[in-house]
Amino acid sequence: MTAVAGKFEPMVRQRVRIRFSKQGDLRLIGHRDLVRTMERMFRRAALRLRMSQGFHPKPLMSFPAALAVGIEGLDEIMELELAEHCTAEQLHARLTPCGVSGLIFQSIEVLPEGTKKSQVRSLVYRVPVPAERRREVVDRVARLMQSRSHLIQRPGRTASIDLRGALEELTLRDGILSMRLRVSRQADPGPRDVLAALELTDLEQEGNSLTRATVELQS
């Protein structure tokens, strides 16, 4: 029960999953700035969010897979807890006018009571490859996918990470390099590690932006 204006009301705890895209100049802000942007949007929409306990309460929001700076996201996921009952349609109507440029709500789902927090299974990234470089990239893709392992080293870490073990798919079709990376609870390689393995670290510098096309959840 919670006290409102001297009266006690039943405690409301409604979990919501939002799929959204983060595009344009918004790809240049970091994850913490995105979280703060979301918090401001929810305040403008006058949504009652459930808060964490302690001296510095924060809205109960989670992002199953944070997006690195400079990468566009077409199918991002966040989950939050509301302290009021709303339908998905009501939430969409309240949030849409409060949006910012580059942030588009794709879908809103009210989750059944008792639903566990989302766990990510894999992530799909894409990047265009210039025509004059595609032949050499096809050969490098084939060699990487035929290898049993491809170890990479991260600064400050003694243990190596097996890029090949996390790489479920890697293709170059119609000039688009597409990769699917499995997510685990260990340190996972990212799309820029794949570009490095293919000797394509300069693609982004040349204006070919990485895009995260899909965040695939465990069933």
C-alpha positions in Angstrom: 0.0 0.0 0.0 1.1 3.6 -0.6 -0.1 6.8 1.0 -1.5 9.4 -1.5 -3.1 12.6 -0.1 -3.6 10.9 3.3 -5.3 7.8 1.8 -3.8 4.4 1.1 -3.9 3.0 -2.4 -2.9 -0.5 -3.6 0.8 -0.6 -4.8 0.9 -0.7 -8.6 3.8 -2.4 -10.2 3.4 -2.7 -14.0 6.3 -3.7 -16.2 6.7 -2.4 -19.7 8.9 -3.4 -22.6 9.7 -0.7 -25.2 11.3 -1.3 -28.5 12.8 1.9 -30.1 15.2 3.1 -32.7 18.2 5.5 -32.0 19.3 7.1 -35.2 20.8 10.2 -36.7 22.8 12.5 -34.4 21.4 10.6 -31.4 23.8 7.8 -32.2 26.6 10.1 -31.0 25.4 10.2 -27.3 26.5 7.6 -24.8 24.4 5.2 -22.9 24.2 7.3 -19.7 23.0 10.3 -21.7 20.4 8.2 -23.4 19.1 7.1 -20.0 18.9 10.7 -18.8 17.1 11.6 -22.0 14.6 8.8 -21.4 14.0 10.0 -17.8 13.3 13.5 -19.0 10.8 12.2 -21.5 8.9 10.2 -18.9 8.7 13.2 -16.6 7.4 15.3 -19.5 4.8 12.6 -20.2 3.8 12.8 -16.5 4.3 9.0 -16.1 4.6 7.7 -12.5 7.6 5.4 -12.5 8.6 3.0 -9.7 11.8 4.1 -8.0 14.7 2.2 -6.5 15.2 2.2 -2.7 18.0 4.0 -0.9 19.3 7.6 -0.5 19.3 8.3 -4.2 16.2 6.7 -5.7 16.3 6.2 -9.5 13.6 5.1 -11.9 13.5 1.3 -12.3 14.7 1.2 -15.9 16.9 -1.4 -17.6 18.5 -1.8 -21.1 19.3 -5.5 -21.8 22.1 -4.4 -24.3 23.7 -1.0 -24.1 24.5 0.5 -27.5 28.1 1.8 -28.1 28.6 5.4 -29.1 28.5 6.0 -32.9 26.3 3.0 -33.7 22.7 3.4 -34.8 20.1 1.1 -33.3 17.0 0.1 -35.2 15.5 -2.4 -32.7 16.7 -1.4 -29.2 15.0 -2.6 -26.0 14.3 -1.0 -22.7 12.2 -2.1 -19.8 10.7 -0.1 -17.0 8.3 -0.4 -14.1 5.3 2.0 -13.7 3.5 2.9 -10.5 0.3 3.3 -12.4 -1.8 1.2 -14.8 -1.6 2.1 -18.5 -2.3 0.3 -21.7 0.2 0.1 -24.4 -1.9 2.5 -26.5 -2.1 5.1 -23.7 1.7 4.9 -23.1 2.4 5.4 -26.8 0.0 8.4 -27.0 1.7 10.0 -23.9 5.3 9.4 -24.9 5.2 10.2 -28.6 4.7 14.0 -28.2 7.6 14.1 -25.8 10.1 12.4 -28.1 13.4 13.8 -29.3 14.8 13.8 -32.8 16.3 10.4 -33.8 14.3 8.5 -31.1 11.3 6.6 -32.4 9.1 4.2 -30.5 8.6 1.0 -32.5 6.4 -0.9 -30.1 5.3 -0.8 -26.4 4.3 -4.0 -24.6 2.8 -4.3 -21.1 4.3 -7.5 -19.7 2.4 -10.1 -17.7 2.9 -10.0 -14.0 5.9 -12.2 -13.0 7.7 -11.8 -16.3 11.5 -12.1 -15.8 13.9 -9.4 -17.0 14.9 -9.9 -20.6 18.1 -11.8 -21.5 19.7 -11.1 -24.8 20.6 -14.1 -27.0 22.3 -12.4 -29.9 22.9 -9.1 -31.6 22.8 -8.4 -35.4 25.0 -5.6 -36.8 25.3 -4.3 -40.4 27.7 -1.9 -42.2 28.0 -1.0 -45.9 31.2 -2.0 -47.7 32.4 0.1 -50.7 32.3 -1.7 -54.0 36.1 -1.6 -54.6 36.7 -3.5 -51.3 34.1 -6.2 -51.5 36.2 -8.9 -53.2 38.9 -8.9 -50.6 36.3 -8.8 -47.8 34.6 -11.9 -49.2 37.9 -13.8 -48.9 38.5 -12.5 -45.4 35.0 -13.5 -44.3 35.5 -17.0 -45.6 38.8 -17.4 -43.8 37.4 -16.1 -40.5 34.3 -18.3 -40.7 36.5 -21.4 -41.6 38.8 -20.8 -38.6 38.2 -22.7 -35.4 39.1 -19.7 -33.2 40.2 -16.1 -33.5 41.5 -14.8 -30.2 41.6 -11.1 -29.4 43.0 -9.2 -26.5 41.4 -6.4 -24.6 43.5 -3.7 -22.8 43.8 -4.4 -19.1 42.7 -8.1 -19.4 44.9 -11.1 -19.3 42.4 -13.6 -20.7 41.8 -13.7 -24.4 38.4 -13.6 -26.0 37.4 -15.9 -28.8 35.8 -13.8 -31.5 35.1 -16.8 -33.7 33.3 -18.6 -30.9 30.8 -15.7 -30.5 30.3 -15.2 -34.3 27.2 -17.1 -35.4 26.9 -15.6 -38.8 29.0 -13.3 -41.0 28.0 -12.5 -44.6 28.5 -9.9 -47.3 25.5 -9.6 -49.6 24.6 -6.7 -51.9 27.4 -4.6 -50.4 26.2 -5.0 -46.8 28.3 -6.8 -44.2 26.1 -8.5 -41.7 27.2 -10.2 -38.5 25.3 -12.0 -35.7 27.1 -12.1 -32.4 26.1 -14.4 -29.6 25.8 -12.8 -26.1 27.0 -14.6 -23.0 27.7 -13.6 -19.4 31.4 -13.4 -20.2 33.3 -10.6 -21.9 31.8 -10.6 -25.4 33.4 -9.3 -28.6 31.6 -6.5 -30.4 31.1 -5.4 -34.0 34.2 -3.3 -34.1 36.2 -6.4 -33.1 34.8 -8.1 -36.2 35.8 -5.1 -38.4 39.3 -5.3 -37.0 39.6 -9.0 -37.8 38.5 -8.2 -41.4 40.9 -5.3 -41.6 38.0 -2.9 -41.9 38.6 -0.6 -39.0 38.7 2.4 -41.3 35.1 1.9 -42.6 33.5 4.1 -40.0 36.1 6.8 -40.5 35.1 6.9 -44.1 31.5 7.5 -43.2 30.1 4.0 -43.3 28.1 3.8 -40.1 27.5 0.7 -38.1 23.9 -0.2 -37.4 22.5 -2.6 -34.9 19.6 -4.1 -36.8 18.2 -6.5 -34.2 18.4 -7.3 -30.5 17.3 -10.9 -30.2 16.0 -12.0 -26.8 16.1 -15.5 -25.3 12.8 -17.2 -25.5 
